[in-house]
Amino acid sequence: MEVEAKIHSQSKSKKMEIQCGSESTTDLKKQMQKMEMMEEEGNRNRKGEVSVEEGYRENKIKKARLQSMLVALVDDPILSDVPKNPTLSDVDTLICLELGSAMRISVLKLDATAFDVALMNSATVKDLKVAIKKKINDMEQSKMGHRHISWKHVWGNFCLSYHNDKLLDDNAALQDFGIRNNSQVCILFLMLRSRIRIGIRRGGDTASFMALASFLDA
């Protein structure tokens, strides 16, 4: 009996050891699985960081390449009519000009000199005024630096004309006046030359009066 009891006790202890070992093995497996999951998550995060950095680097390279191409294109003599700091709208208009959906208009000043502007075929009188404003401002900037010009004052004293028709309605389409590619419009003054000179001498809005006078004399 004692022997049987001893054997039974040893068997029970063995089972408990096996059970404890099994539980330890299960815990170890869980810990290993958890560590593997954490490692995989870390790898994914690192890959994400690398992909973001690579994307940023690629975009930076593309931007530099495009900028280099743009500079080369602007310096090309064939593209001499492209502004030095072209906007997307400027480039789009020039492309449309080559495709025939835009027109180049010559603007004749009272001193008999002229400059060109490019506009879409559907442009209005207001669009032409905006193009003239941009052209004059660019010319001023390249010659003597930016001067503030009151264009409201300018267009209050000057108007555009095509074949003796005054372009007074800003919303009117240029094509309604028969203006097409390579047409020439004139700048007419609506105030007397003497009043412009008096305004300059009296110091009234000098920059604007100078802009008015620049339309009259070289």
HURAUR-V597888 format. One record per pair of residues at least 6 apart in sequence whose ideal C-beta (glycine too) atoms are under 6 Angstrom apart, sorted by the first residue. I is the first residue (numbers start at 1). J is the second residue. D is the distance in Angstrom with one decimal. If there is no record, write none. Layout:
# HURAUR-V597888
i;j;d
I;J;D
I;J;D
This chain:
# HURAUR-V597888
i;j;d
73;79;5.7
74;82;5.4
83;90;5.4
93;102;5.3
93;118;4.9
96;102;3.7
97;118;5.3
101;121;5.8
102;118;5.8
102;120;5.0
103;119;6.0
103;121;5.7
103;181;3.8
104;116;5.4
104;118;5.3
105;117;5.6
105;183;5.7
106;114;5.0
106;116;5.5
106;184;4.1
107;115;5.6
107;132;6.0
107;185;5.8
108;114;4.7
108;184;5.6
108;186;4.8
109;187;5.7
109;215;5.1
110;215;5.5
110;216;4.7
111;217;5.2
111;218;4.5
115;135;5.8
117;131;4.0
117;135;5.5
119;127;5.7
119;131;5.8
123;174;5.3
124;171;5.8
124;173;5.6
125;167;4.6
125;170;5.1
125;172;5.3
126;170;4.0
133;151;5.4
140;147;5.7
147;207;4.8
148;207;5.4
149;207;5.3
149;208;5.6
149;211;4.6
150;205;5.9
150;208;4.2
153;205;6.0
153;208;4.3
154;211;5.6
157;190;5.4
157;191;4.6
157;212;5.8
158;187;5.7
158;189;5.3
159;166;5.2
159;188;5.4
159;190;5.9
160;167;4.2
160;185;5.1
161;186;4.7
161;188;4.9
162;177;5.1
162;179;5.7
162;185;4.8
165;177;5.6
187;215;5.2
196;209;5.9
196;212;5.2
196;213;5.7
199;209;4.5
200;209;4.6
